[in-house]
Amino acid sequence: QVQLVESGGGLVQAGGSLKLSCAASGSTSAINTMGWYRQAPGKQRELVARIWRSGVTYYVDSVKGRFTISRDNAKNTVYLQMNSLKPEDAAVYFCYAAPNYGNLYWGQGTQVTVSS
């Protein structure tokens, strides 16, 4: 079992920055990928970014050049640095962790609000 605790959400003006954190505990040695989904009202949940244990990353096109995902394997923590935030980035951001085989584990979500 893996438990995920998220933090770092909040209110920011357009063009500003936020950094999200997600700390994993439990059977963390089984985790391969970690990342972030987001869901805005009336929209489907979308994958924003993911990072493999090796450090290889993926970003959805809409955040490339603005967001940076990173992880500290020793701390079992994944981060999402969000710069140049836009109103369309506003959503609930959900952290996830996945083993090579098996189910995803989810955080509780953290609200990101961007004012224009």
N, CA, C and O atoms as CSV, one atom per row, in Angstrom:
chain,resi,resn,atom,element,x,y,z
A,1,GLN,N,N,0.834,-1.188,0.000
A,1,GLN,CA,C,0.000,0.000,0.000
A,1,GLN,C,C,0.874,1.245,0.000
A,1,GLN,O,O,1.935,1.280,0.622
A,2,VAL,N,N,0.407,2.262,-0.709
A,2,VAL,CA,C,1.083,3.543,-0.786
A,2,VAL,C,C,0.094,4.626,-0.390
A,2,VAL,O,O,-1.058,4.621,-0.825
A,3,GLN,N,N,0.551,5.547,0.432
A,3,GLN,CA,C,-0.243,6.704,0.808
A,3,GLN,C,C,0.437,7.963,0.278
A,3,GLN,O,O,1.661,8.081,0.334
A,4,LEU,N,N,-0.353,8.902,-0.234
A,4,LEU,CA,C,0.159,10.129,-0.821
A,4,LEU,C,C,-0.466,11.327,-0.126
A,4,LEU,O,O,-1.681,11.383,0.062
A,5,VAL,N,N,0.368,12.281,0.253
A,5,VAL,CA,C,-0.087,13.500,0.899
A,5,VAL,C,C,0.392,14.682,0.076
A,5,VAL,O,O,1.593,14.857,-0.128
A,6,GLU,N,N,-0.549,15.498,-0.399
A,6,GLU,CA,C,-0.250,16.627,-1.258
A,6,GLU,C,C,-0.263,17.931,-0.481
A,6,GLU,O,O,-0.937,18.057,0.541
A,7,SER,N,N,0.491,18.900,-0.983
A,7,SER,CA,C,0.490,20.236,-0.422
A,7,SER,C,C,0.956,21.222,-1.482
A,7,SER,O,O,1.504,20.825,-2.510
A,8,GLY,N,N,0.739,22.504,-1.229
A,8,GLY,CA,C,1.277,23.545,-2.077
A,8,GLY,C,C,0.277,24.292,-2.929
A,8,GLY,O,O,0.636,25.285,-3.562
A,9,GLY,N,N,-0.962,23.848,-2.966
A,9,GLY,CA,C,-1.966,24.550,-3.737
A,9,GLY,C,C,-2.311,25.887,-3.118
A,9,GLY,O,O,-1.947,26.176,-1.978
A,10,GLY,N,N,-3.021,26.700,-3.885
A,10,GLY,CA,C,-3.421,28.000,-3.386
A,10,GLY,C,C,-3.870,28.913,-4.493
A,10,GLY,O,O,-4.143,28.477,-5.611
A,11,LEU,N,N,-3.943,30.196,-4.168
A,11,LEU,CA,C,-4.376,31.234,-5.090
A,11,LEU,C,C,-3.171,32.025,-5.563
A,11,LEU,O,O,-2.338,32.443,-4.759
A,12,VAL,N,N,-3.080,32.229,-6.868
A,12,VAL,CA,C,-1.980,32.991,-7.441
A,12,VAL,C,C,-2.508,33.813,-8.611
A,12,VAL,O,O,-3.460,33.414,-9.280
A,13,GLN,N,N,-1.890,34.954,-8.851
A,13,GLN,CA,C,-2.243,35.777,-9.993
A,13,GLN,C,C,-1.681,35.175,-11.274
A,13,GLN,O,O,-0.664,34.481,-11.254
A,14,ALA,N,N,-2.350,35.446,-12.382
A,14,ALA,CA,C,-1.835,35.015,-13.677
A,14,ALA,C,C,-0.406,35.509,-13.855
A,14,ALA,O,O,-0.088,36.660,-13.558
A,15,GLY,N,N,0.441,34.623,-14.341
A,15,GLY,CA,C,1.850,34.933,-14.483
A,15,GLY,C,C,2.688,34.549,-13.287
A,15,GLY,O,O,3.917,34.577,-13.358
A,16,GLY,N,N,2.049,34.191,-12.194
A,16,GLY,CA,C,2.754,33.817,-10.994
A,16,GLY,C,C,3.141,32.358,-10.971
A,16,GLY,O,O,3.000,31.643,-11.963
A,17,SER,N,N,3.635,31.923,-9.816
A,17,SER,CA,C,4.165,30.574,-9.674
A,17,SER,C,C,3.649,29.909,-8.412
A,17,SER,O,O,3.336,30.569,-7.422
A,18,LEU,N,N,3.567,28.596,-8.468
A,18,LEU,CA,C,3.284,27.755,-7.322
A,18,LEU,C,C,4.118,26.492,-7.447
A,18,LEU,O,O,4.486,26.083,-8.548
A,19,LYS,N,N,4.410,25.880,-6.312
A,19,LYS,CA,C,5.101,24.601,-6.309
A,19,LYS,C,C,4.294,23.606,-5.485
A,19,LYS,O,O,4.042,23.824,-4.300
A,20,LEU,N,N,3.895,22.521,-6.120
A,20,LEU,CA,C,3.166,21.458,-5.467
A,20,LEU,C,C,4.125,20.368,-5.014
A,20,LEU,O,O,5.132,20.097,-5.667
A,21,SER,N,N,3.798,19.750,-3.894
A,21,SER,CA,C,4.581,18.640,-3.377
A,21,SER,C,C,3.655,17.468,-3.087
A,21,SER,O,O,2.487,17.655,-2.748
A,22,CYS,N,N,4.182,16.273,-3.223
A,22,CYS,CA,C,3.426,15.063,-2.928
A,22,CYS,C,C,4.382,14.046,-2.336
A,22,CYS,O,O,5.299,13.575,-3.009
A,23,ALA,N,N,4.165,13.710,-1.080
A,23,ALA,CA,C,5.032,12.783,-0.366
A,23,ALA,C,C,4.372,11.418,-0.259
A,23,ALA,O,O,3.221,11.307,0.164
A,24,ALA,N,N,5.097,10.393,-0.638
A,24,ALA,CA,C,4.605,9.022,-0.587
A,24,ALA,C,C,5.160,8.296,0.628
A,24,ALA,O,O,6.291,8.533,1.051
A,25,SER,N,N,4.351,7.417,1.173
A,25,SER,CA,C,4.786,6.563,2.263
A,25,SER,C,C,4.175,5.182,2.071
A,25,SER,O,O,3.260,5.006,1.267
A,26,GLY,N,N,4.680,4.214,2.806
A,26,GLY,CA,C,4.227,2.846,2.662
A,26,GLY,C,C,5.195,2.037,1.822
A,26,GLY,O,O,6.403,2.074,2.053
A,27,SER,N,N,4.673,1.309,0.852
A,27,SER,CA,C,5.487,0.445,0.002
A,27,SER,C,C,6.108,1.234,-1.138
A,27,SER,O,O,5.842,0.964,-2.309
A,28,THR,N,N,6.934,2.207,-0.789
A,28,THR,CA,C,7.452,3.138,-1.786
A,28,THR,C,C,8.479,2.515,-2.728
A,28,THR,O,O,8.698,3.031,-3.824
A,29,SER,N,N,9.105,1.426,-2.323
A,29,SER,CA,C,10.106,0.799,-3.187
A,29,SER,C,C,9.494,0.262,-4.470
A,29,SER,O,O,10.203,0.068,-5.458
A,30,ALA,N,N,8.201,0.020,-4.471
A,30,ALA,CA,C,7.527,-0.502,-5.650
A,30,ALA,C,C,7.169,0.578,-6.667
A,30,ALA,O,O,6.787,0.258,-7.793
A,31,ILE,N,N,7.286,1.846,-6.290
A,31,ILE,CA,C,6.877,2.936,-7.166
A,31,ILE,C,C,7.865,3.116,-8.303
A,31,ILE,O,O,9.076,3.170,-8.088
A,32,ASN,N,N,7.337,3.209,-9.512
A,32,ASN,CA,C,8.157,3.544,-10.665
A,32,ASN,C,C,7.875,4.972,-11.122
A,32,ASN,O,O,8.763,5.824,-11.089
A,33,THR,N,N,6.652,5.230,-11.544
A,33,THR,CA,C,6.291,6.569,-12.006
A,33,THR,C,C,5.495,7.314,-10.938
A,33,THR,O,O,4.761,6.714,-10.154
A,34,MET,N,N,5.656,8.621,-10.928
A,34,MET,CA,C,4.844,9.518,-10.133
A,34,MET,C,C,4.490,10.705,-11.014
A,34,MET,O,O,5.211,11.028,-11.959
A,35,GLY,N,N,3.389,11.342,-10.702
A,35,GLY,CA,C,3.019,12.482,-11.517
A,35,GLY,C,C,1.779,13.179,-11.023
A,35,GLY,O,O,1.333,12.983,-9.892
A,36,TRP,N,N,1.228,14.004,-11.907
A,36,TRP,CA,C,0.112,14.867,-11.566
A,36,TRP,C,C,-0.937,14.861,-12.651
A,36,TRP,O,O,-0.621,15.025,-13.829
A,37,TYR,N,N,-2.183,14.673,-12.261
A,37,TYR,CA,C,-3.349,14.920,-13.079
A,37,TYR,C,C,-4.021,16.191,-12.567
A,37,TYR,O,O,-3.785,16.615,-11.436
A,38,ARG,N,N,-4.854,16.789,-13.402
A,38,ARG,CA,C,-5.666,17.905,-12.955
A,38,ARG,C,C,-7.065,17.785,-13.531
A,38,ARG,O,O,-7.266,17.193,-14.591
A,39,GLN,N,N,-8.026,18.352,-12.818
A,39,GLN,CA,C,-9.402,18.338,-13.264
A,39,GLN,C,C,-10.069,19.655,-12.910
A,39,GLN,O,O,-10.136,20.038,-11.742
A,40,ALA,N,N,-10.560,20.338,-13.926
A,40,ALA,CA,C,-11.302,21.569,-13.762
A,40,ALA,C,C,-12.790,21.271,-13.863
A,40,ALA,O,O,-13.174,20.269,-14.466
A,41,PRO,N,N,-13.641,22.126,-13.280
A,41,PRO,CA,C,-15.083,21.893,-13.362
A,41,PRO,C,C,-15.561,21.750,-14.801
A,41,PRO,O,O,-15.234,22.572,-15.658
A,42,GLY,N,N,-16.333,20.704,-15.061
A,42,GLY,CA,C,-16.877,20.484,-16.384
A,42,GLY,C,C,-15.911,19.897,-17.392
A,42,GLY,O,O,-16.266,19.726,-18.558
A,43,LYS,N,N,-14.696,19.584,-16.966
A,43,LYS,CA,C,-13.699,19.036,-17.864
A,43,LYS,C,C,-13.230,17.672,-17.377
A,43,LYS,O,O,-13.351,17.339,-16.199
A,44,GLN,N,N,-12.692,16.895,-18.306
A,44,GLN,CA,C,-12.147,15.594,-17.957
A,44,GLN,C,C,-10.806,15.749,-17.240
A,44,GLN,O,O,-10.081,16.724,-17.437
A,45,ARG,N,N,-10.506,14.771,-16.417
A,45,ARG,CA,C,-9.204,14.743,-15.781
A,45,ARG,C,C,-8.131,14.485,-16.839
A,45,ARG,O,O,-8.286,13.598,-17.678
A,46,GLU,N,N,-7.050,15.255,-16.801
A,46,GLU,CA,C,-5.984,15.108,-17.773
A,46,GLU,C,C,-4.643,14.929,-17.075
A,46,GLU,O,O,-4.402,15.475,-15.998
A,47,LEU,N,N,-3.784,14.157,-17.711
A,47,LEU,CA,C,-2.427,13.980,-17.218
A,47,LEU,C,C,-1.619,15.228,-17.546
A,47,LEU,O,O,-1.530,15.628,-18.707
A,48,VAL,N,N,-1.032,15.840,-16.530
A,48,VAL,CA,C,-0.242,17.046,-16.692
A,48,VAL,C,C,1.227,16.712,-16.887
A,48,VAL,O,O,1.861,17.206,-17.819
A,49,ALA,N,N,1.763,15.885,-16.019
A,49,ALA,CA,C,3.175,15.537,-16.073
A,49,ALA,C,C,3.403,14.241,-15.323
A,49,ALA,O,O,2.657,13.893,-14.408
A,50,ARG,N,N,4.451,13.530,-15.727
A,50,ARG,CA,C,4.836,12.322,-15.016
A,50,ARG,C,C,6.346,12.193,-15.055
A,50,ARG,O,O,7.002,12.744,-15.938
A,51,ILE,N,N,6.883,11.478,-14.111
A,51,ILE,CA,C,8.325,11.277,-14.047
A,51,ILE,C,C,8.607,9.856,-13.593
A,51,ILE,O,O,8.051,9.378,-12.605
A,52,TRP,N,N,9.481,9.194,-14.336
A,52,TRP,CA,C,9.910,7.855,-13.981
A,52,TRP,C,C,10.998,7.950,-12.912
A,52,TRP,O,O,11.605,9.004,-12.721
A,53,ARG,N,N,11.233,6.847,-12.225
A,53,ARG,CA,C,12.261,6.804,-11.200
A,53,ARG,C,C,13.624,7.185,-11.779
A,53,ARG,O,O,14.455,7.767,-11.082
A,54,SER,N,N,13.854,6.857,-13.051
A,54,SER,CA,C,15.101,7.179,-13.714
A,54,SER,C,C,15.294,8.666,-13.956
A,54,SER,O,O,16.411,9.114,-14.216
A,55,GLY,N,N,14.205,9.443,-13.870
A,55,GLY,CA,C,14.270,10.862,-14.143
A,55,GLY,C,C,13.689,11.276,-15.479
A,55,GLY,O,O,13.558,12.471,-15.744
A,56,VAL,N,N,13.338,10.329,-16.323
A,56,VAL,CA,C,12.678,10.648,-17.587
A,56,VAL,C,C,11.325,11.277,-17.306
A,56,VAL,O,O,10.606,10.833,-16.411
A,57,THR,N,N,10.973,12.307,-18.063
A,57,THR,CA,C,9.754,13.057,-17.807
A,57,THR,C,C,8.848,13.107,-19.025
A,57,THR,O,O,9.279,12.896,-20.159
A,58,TYR,N,N,7.596,13.389,-18.761
A,58,TYR,CA,C,6.588,13.639,-19.781
A,58,TYR,C,C,5.765,14.846,-19.354
A,58,TYR,O,O,5.460,15.006,-18.172
A,59,TYR,N,N,5.404,15.701,-20.318
A,59,TYR,CA,C,4.514,16.827,-20.073
A,59,TYR,C,C,3.448,16.897,-21.147
A,59,TYR,O,O,3.715,16.628,-22.318
A,60,VAL,N,N,2.243,17.260,-20.746
A,60,VAL,CA,C,1.234,17.574,-21.733
A,60,VAL,C,C,1.659,18.863,-22.448
A,60,VAL,O,O,2.275,19.740,-21.842
A,61,ASP,N,N,1.328,18.971,-23.731
A,61,ASP,CA,C,1.831,20.075,-24.534
A,61,ASP,C,C,1.508,21.447,-23.947
A,61,ASP,O,O,2.311,22.372,-24.064
A,62,SER,N,N,0.360,21.586,-23.325
A,62,SER,CA,C,-0.087,22.886,-22.855
A,62,SER,C,C,0.759,23.457,-21.718
A,62,SER,O,O,0.677,24.652,-21.436
A,63,VAL,N,N,1.567,22.631,-21.062
A,63,VAL,CA,C,2.372,23.123,-19.946
A,63,VAL,C,C,3.865,23.085,-20.235
A,63,VAL,O,O,4.659,23.513,-19.398
A,64,LYS,N,N,4.263,22.590,-21.382
A,64,LYS,CA,C,5.683,22.516,-21.717
A,64,LYS,C,C,6.308,23.904,-21.705
A,64,LYS,O,O,5.749,24.857,-22.247
A,65,GLY,N,N,7.461,24.001,-21.086
A,65,GLY,CA,C,8.154,25.270,-20.973
A,65,GLY,C,C,7.738,26.096,-19.781
A,65,GLY,O,O,8.398,27.085,-19.460
A,66,ARG,N,N,6.656,25.719,-19.112
A,66,ARG,CA,C,6.168,26.458,-17.949
A,66,ARG,C,C,6.228,25.640,-16.663
A,66,ARG,O,O,6.521,26.180,-15.596
A,67,PHE,N,N,5.952,24.345,-16.761
A,67,PHE,CA,C,5.943,23.471,-15.591
A,67,PHE,C,C,7.171,22.576,-15.605
A,67,PHE,O,O,7.667,22.200,-16.667
A,68,THR,N,N,7.652,22.241,-14.428
A,68,THR,CA,C,8.758,21.314,-14.288
A,68,THR,C,C,8.427,20.296,-13.206
A,68,THR,O,O,8.130,20.661,-12.069
A,69,ILE,N,N,8.479,19.024,-13.565
A,69,ILE,CA,C,8.270,17.965,-12.593
A,69,ILE,C,C,9.626,17.422,-12.159
A,69,ILE,O,O,10.541,17.296,-12.972
A,70,SER,N,N,9.746,17.107,-10.894
A,70,SER,CA,C,10.973,16.538,-10.369
A,70,SER,C,C,10.619,15.600,-9.227
A,70,SER,O,O,9.493,15.607,-8.731
A,71,ARG,N,N,11.582,14.797,-8.818
A,71,ARG,CA,C,11.339,13.900,-7.690
A,71,ARG,C,C,12.610,13.710,-6.893
A,71,ARG,O,O,13.720,13.773,-7.422
A,72,ASP,N,N,12.421,13.479,-5.630
A,72,ASP,CA,C,13.497,13.153,-4.718
A,72,ASP,C,C,13.227,11.736,-4.250
A,72,ASP,O,O,12.383,11.511,-3.383
A,73,ASN,N,N,13.939,10.785,-4.821
A,73,ASN,CA,C,13.678,9.386,-4.505
A,73,ASN,C,C,13.972,9.059,-3.048
A,73,ASN,O,O,13.297,8.220,-2.452
A,74,ALA,N,N,14.975,9.715,-2.469
A,74,ALA,CA,C,15.302,9.470,-1.075
A,74,ALA,C,C,14.174,9.903,-0.148
A,74,ALA,O,O,13.946,9.286,0.893
A,75,LYS,N,N,13.467,10.967,-0.530
A,75,LYS,CA,C,12.352,11.461,0.261
A,75,LYS,C,C,11.006,10.940,-0.226
A,75,LYS,O,O,9.970,11.240,0.368
A,76,ASN,N,N,11.019,10.165,-1.299
A,76,ASN,CA,C,9.786,9.629,-1.879
A,76,ASN,C,C,8.776,10.732,-2.162
A,76,ASN,O,O,7.587,10.596,-1.874
A,77,THR,N,N,9.266,11.814,-2.724
A,77,THR,CA,C,8.453,12.990,-2.954
A,77,THR,C,C,8.568,13.447,-4.403
A,77,THR,O,O,9.657,13.459,-4.977
A,78,VAL,N,N,7.440,13.820,-4.983
A,78,VAL,CA,C,7.412,14.386,-6.318
A,78,VAL,C,C,6.943,15.830,-6.214
A,78,VAL,O,O,6.108,16.162,-5.373
A,79,TYR,N,N,7.486,16.687,-7.077
A,79,TYR,CA,C,7.181,18.105,-7.066
A,79,TYR,C,C,6.687,18.536,-8.438
A,79,TYR,O,O,7.025,17.926,-9.453
A,80,LEU,N,N,5.897,19.576,-8.456
A,80,LEU,CA,C,5.506,20.211,-9.700
A,80,LEU,C,C,5.681,21.709,-9.541
A,80,LEU,O,O,4.887,22.369,-8.871
A,81,GLN,N,N,6.730,22.244,-10.164
A,81,GLN,CA,C,6.959,23.676,-10.186
A,81,GLN,C,C,6.169,24.261,-11.342
A,81,GLN,O,O,6.386,23.890,-12.495
A,82,MET,N,N,5.260,25.169,-11.043
A,82,MET,CA,C,4.377,25.753,-12.043
A,82,MET,C,C,4.690,27.239,-12.154
A,82,MET,O,O,4.475,27.999,-11.210
A,83,ASN,N,N,5.195,27.642,-13.301
A,83,ASN,CA,C,5.522,29.031,-13.577
A,83,ASN,C,C,4.622,29.579,-14.672
A,83,ASN,O,O,3.992,28.823,-15.412
A,84,SER,N,N,4.569,30.894,-14.766
A,84,SER,CA,C,3.773,31.568,-15.793
A,84,SER,C,C,2.358,31.021,-15.838
A,84,SER,O,O,1.843,30.697,-16.907
A,85,LEU,N,N,1.740,30.919,-14.685
A,85,LEU,CA,C,0.422,30.306,-14.588
A,85,LEU,C,C,-0.632,31.111,-15.335
A,85,LEU,O,O,-0.616,32.342,-15.344
A,86,LYS,N,N,-1.537,30.386,-15.954
A,86,LYS,CA,C,-2.630,30.952,-16.720
A,86,LYS,C,C,-3.957,30.577,-16.081
A,86,LYS,O,O,-4.032,29.577,-15.366
A,87,PRO,N,N,-5.007,31.357,-16.322
A,87,PRO,CA,C,-6.313,30.990,-15.760
A,87,PRO,C,C,-6.748,29.579,-16.139
A,87,PRO,O,O,-7.408,28.912,-15.342
A,88,GLU,N,N,-6.402,29.112,-17.320
A,88,GLU,CA,C,-6.783,27.777,-17.734
A,88,GLU,C,C,-6.047,26.677,-16.979
A,88,GLU,O,O,-6.398,25.504,-17.107
A,89,ASP,N,N,-5.034,27.033,-16.196
A,89,ASP,CA,C,-4.359,26.064,-15.342
A,89,ASP,C,C,-5.123,25.795,-14.052
A,89,ASP,O,O,-4.807,24.844,-13.338
A,90,ALA,N,N,-6.110,26.607,-13.744
A,90,ALA,CA,C,-6.869,26.436,-12.508
A,90,ALA,C,C,-7.589,25.101,-12.515
A,90,ALA,O,O,-8.295,24.773,-13.469
A,91,ALA,N,N,-7.412,24.339,-11.463
A,91,ALA,CA,C,-7.996,23.010,-11.366
A,91,ALA,C,C,-7.641,22.420,-10.009
A,91,ALA,O,O,-6.857,22.992,-9.252
A,92,VAL,N,N,-8.223,21.280,-9.721
A,92,VAL,CA,C,-7.748,20.457,-8.619
A,92,VAL,C,C,-6.663,19.550,-9.176
A,92,VAL,O,O,-6.885,18.833,-10.152
A,93,TYR,N,N,-5.508,19.581,-8.566
A,93,TYR,CA,C,-4.375,18.781,-9.001
A,93,TYR,C,C,-4.249,17.552,-8.109
A,93,TYR,O,O,-4.196,17.658,-6.884
A,94,PHE,N,N,-4.200,16.387,-8.744
A,94,PHE,CA,C,-4.119,15.115,-8.046
A,94,PHE,C,C,-2.770,14.464,-8.303
A,94,PHE,O,O,-2.389,14.237,-9.452
A,95,CYS,N,N,-2.068,14.173,-7.255
A,95,CYS,CA,C,-0.833,13.420,-7.347
A,95,CYS,C,C,-1.143,11.938,-7.514
A,95,CYS,O,O,-2.134,11.443,-6.975
A,96,TYR,N,N,-0.301,11.232,-8.256
A,96,TYR,CA,C,-0.441,9.779,-8.337
A,96,TYR,C,C,0.922,9.117,-8.289
A,96,TYR,O,O,1.949,9.735,-8.570
A,97,ALA,N,N,0.906,7.858,-7.931
A,97,ALA,CA,C,2.094,7.019,-7.944
A,97,ALA,C,C,1.703,5.666,-8.496
A,97,ALA,O,O,0.606,5.174,-8.232
A,98,ALA,N,N,2.605,5.059,-9.267
A,98,ALA,CA,C,2.300,3.786,-9.899
A,98,ALA,C,C,3.497,2.854,-9.841
A,98,ALA,O,O,4.626,3.277,-10.089
A,99,PRO,N,N,3.262,1.595,-9.517
A,99,PRO,CA,C,4.327,0.601,-9.634
A,99,PRO,C,C,4.470,0.155,-11.078
A,99,PRO,O,O,3.691,0.571,-11.936
A,100,ASN,N,N,5.459,-0.687,-11.355
A,100,ASN,CA,C,5.590,-1.232,-12.705
A,100,ASN,C,C,4.348,-2.005,-13.107
A,100,ASN,O,O,3.908,-1.936,-14.254
A,101,TYR,N,N,3.792,-2.729,-12.172
A,101,TYR,CA,C,2.570,-3.486,-12.377
A,101,TYR,C,C,1.663,-3.263,-11.178
A,101,TYR,O,O,2.109,-3.320,-10.032
A,102,GLY,N,N,0.397,-3.010,-11.446
A,102,GLY,CA,C,-0.555,-2.820,-10.375
A,102,GLY,C,C,-1.341,-1.535,-10.513
A,102,GLY,O,O,-1.236,-0.829,-11.516
A,103,ASN,N,N,-2.121,-1.244,-9.504
A,103,ASN,CA,C,-3.022,-0.099,-9.527
A,103,ASN,C,C,-2.308,1.206,-9.204
A,103,ASN,O,O,-1.281,1.227,-8.525
A,104,LEU,N,N,-2.878,2.285,-9.709
A,104,LEU,CA,C,-2.432,3.617,-9.332
A,104,LEU,C,C,-2.843,3.931,-7.899
A,104,LEU,O,O,-3.863,3.450,-7.407
A,105,TYR,N,N,-2.028,4.745,-7.245
A,105,TYR,CA,C,-2.371,5.302,-5.946
A,105,TYR,C,C,-2.555,6.799,-6.113
A,105,TYR,O,O,-1.809,7.448,-6.846
A,106,TRP,N,N,-3.552,7.343,-5.429
A,106,TRP,CA,C,-3.942,8.738,-5.622
A,106,TRP,C,C,-3.846,9.549,-4.349
A,106,TRP,O,O,-4.153,9.060,-3.262
A,107,GLY,N,N,-3.414,10.799,-4.491
A,107,GLY,CA,C,-3.541,11.759,-3.421
A,107,GLY,C,C,-4.950,12.316,-3.361
A,107,GLY,O,O,-5.795,11.982,-4.191
A,108,GLN,N,N,-5.200,13.164,-2.377
A,108,GLN,CA,C,-6.536,13.683,-2.152
A,108,GLN,C,C,-6.873,14.886,-3.022
A,108,GLN,O,O,-8.039,15.267,-3.118
A,109,GLY,N,N,-5.893,15.478,-3.645
A,109,GLY,CA,C,-6.110,16.641,-4.485
A,109,GLY,C,C,-5.798,17.932,-3.760
A,109,GLY,O,O,-6.024,18.053,-2.556
A,110,THR,N,N,-5.277,18.896,-4.499
A,110,THR,CA,C,-5.017,20.221,-3.961
A,110,THR,C,C,-5.476,21.263,-4.979
A,110,THR,O,O,-5.208,21.137,-6.174
A,111,GLN,N,N,-6.163,22.285,-4.496
A,111,GLN,CA,C,-6.775,23.285,-5.368
A,111,GLN,C,C,-5.761,24.327,-5.800
A,111,GLN,O,O,-5.046,24.897,-4.976
A,112,VAL,N,N,-5.710,24.569,-7.101
A,112,VAL,CA,C,-4.916,25.648,-7.669
A,112,VAL,C,C,-5.876,26.628,-8.328
A,112,VAL,O,O,-6.622,26.262,-9.237
A,113,THR,N,N,-5.853,27.870,-7.868
A,113,THR,CA,C,-6.701,28.915,-8.411
A,113,THR,C,C,-5.823,30.011,-8.994
A,113,THR,O,O,-4.878,30.464,-8.348
A,114,VAL,N,N,-6.130,30.437,-10.207
A,114,VAL,CA,C,-5.349,31.458,-10.892
A,114,VAL,C,C,-6.280,32.611,-11.234
A,114,VAL,O,O,-7.249,32.431,-11.973
A,115,SER,N,N,-5.996,33.781,-10.707
A,115,SER,CA,C,-6.804,34.962,-10.964
A,115,SER,C,C,-6.248,35.731,-12.145
A,115,SER,O,O,-5.034,35.792,-12.337
A,116,SER,N,N,-7.137,36.323,-12.940
A,116,SER,CA,C,-6.730,37.077,-14.113
A,116,SER,C,C,-6.929,38.567,-13.914
A,116,SER,O,O,-6.634,39.355,-14.812
